[in-house]
Amino acid sequence: MAVLPDFLIKRVYKKGSLRKTDKGIEFDLKNVLGPGVISGLESIQINDYIFKKDVISFVTGGVELLATKVDELNPIQFRLNQEGTMKLAESVNCLKNGLNQIILEIMNPEAGKLKITFTDAI
C-alpha cells in the first residue's frame, strides 16, 4: 500500500470542510496536483470508525458516484482543479472536538492502493 506524502495531501484536502450532516459526514477535496484516476474507493476511517464502501459516495459536477460502482471499468477521472465532496451516509458519532484523523483508501491504476491520511477539526 502506497502512502502519499502529507505535503501533497494538504493540497488536495480542503481544510475546514469536515462536517456532520443530517445523513452522515462530509468533507471536500480539490485536485490541485494534476489529472488523476480513482479506480476504487475502498474505505474511509475517521478516528476509530471505518466506513465501508457501501455508505461512501463522491459528488462532483452535480453527479453522485457510489463507491460500490467505482472500479477499473468505471473509474473517476479527477481532473486538475476539479472539486468534489466525499459523503459518508451513515449516522455514527465518530467525530470529536478538536482534531479528527481521516484515512482515505483509494485505488489508482498505476499506483495500486493508496492510503491518504489527514486531520481536520469540525
C-alpha positions in Angstrom: 0.0 0.0 0.0 1.5 3.4 -1.0 1.3 6.3 1.3 1.2 9.8 -0.2 3.3 12.5 1.5 1.4 14.8 3.8 2.5 17.9 2.0 0.7 16.7 -1.2 -2.4 15.7 0.7 -2.7 19.1 2.3 -3.1 20.5 -1.2 -5.9 18.1 -2.2 -8.0 18.1 1.0 -10.0 21.3 1.6 -9.1 22.2 5.2 -12.1 23.1 7.4 -14.6 21.2 5.2 -15.2 18.3 7.6 -18.8 18.5 8.7 -21.7 16.5 10.2 -24.9 16.4 8.2 -28.4 15.1 8.7 -27.4 12.0 6.7 -23.8 11.4 8.0 -20.5 13.1 7.4 -19.0 15.0 4.5 -15.7 16.6 3.5 -14.4 18.3 0.3 -11.5 17.7 -2.0 -10.0 19.7 -4.8 -7.5 18.3 -7.2 -4.7 20.9 -7.5 -2.0 18.3 -8.3 -2.9 17.2 -11.9 -5.2 14.8 -13.7 -5.7 11.6 -11.8 -7.8 8.4 -11.9 -9.5 6.8 -9.0 -10.4 3.2 -9.8 -11.7 2.3 -6.4 -13.0 4.0 -3.2 -12.1 1.3 -0.7 -12.9 2.7 2.8 -12.7 5.9 4.9 -11.7 5.8 8.5 -12.5 8.7 10.8 -10.7 8.3 14.2 -11.5 4.7 15.2 -14.6 4.1 12.9 -14.2 2.6 9.4 -16.9 3.4 6.8 -17.3 0.6 4.2 -17.7 1.4 0.5 -21.5 0.7 0.7 -22.0 4.0 2.5 -19.4 6.1 0.6 -20.1 8.3 -2.4 -18.3 11.1 -4.2 -20.2 14.0 -5.6 -18.6 16.1 -8.4 -20.1 18.2 -11.2 -23.6 17.5 -9.9 -23.1 13.7 -10.2 -23.1 11.4 -7.3 -20.9 8.3 -7.7 -21.4 5.4 -5.3 -18.2 3.8 -4.1 -19.6 0.3 -4.9 -19.9 1.3 -8.6 -16.3 2.7 -8.9 -13.8 0.3 -10.4 -11.3 -0.1 -13.2 -14.1 -0.3 -15.8 -15.9 2.7 -14.3 -13.2 5.0 -12.7 -13.5 8.5 -11.5 -11.5 10.9 -13.8 -10.3 13.5 -11.2 -9.2 16.4 -13.4 -7.0 19.3 -12.4 -8.9 21.9 -10.4 -11.9 19.6 -10.1 -13.7 19.7 -6.8 -15.8 17.1 -5.1 -17.5 16.1 -1.8 -17.0 12.8 -0.1 -20.3 11.7 1.6 -20.5 9.1 4.3 -24.2 8.1 4.6 -24.1 6.6 8.0 -25.1 8.3 11.2 -22.2 7.4 13.5 -20.9 9.6 16.3 -17.2 9.3 15.5 -16.3 13.0 15.2 -14.8 14.6 18.2 -14.0 18.1 19.3 -10.5 19.1 18.2 -8.6 17.2 15.5 -10.1 14.2 13.8 -7.9 11.8 11.9 -9.2 10.8 8.4 -7.8 7.9 6.4 -9.0 7.6 2.8 -8.1 4.4 1.0 -8.4 4.5 -2.8 -7.2 2.6 -5.8 -5.3 4.0 -8.6 -4.5 2.0 -11.8 -0.8 3.0 -11.8 0.0 3.1 -8.1 -2.4 0.5 -6.7 -3.9 1.0 -3.3 -3.2 4.5 -1.8 -3.6 5.4 1.8 -4.2 9.1 2.3 -4.1 10.4 5.9 -5.0 13.9 7.0 -6.6 15.7 10.0 -9.3 18.3 10.4 -11.5 19.8 13.1 -15.2 20.3 13.0 
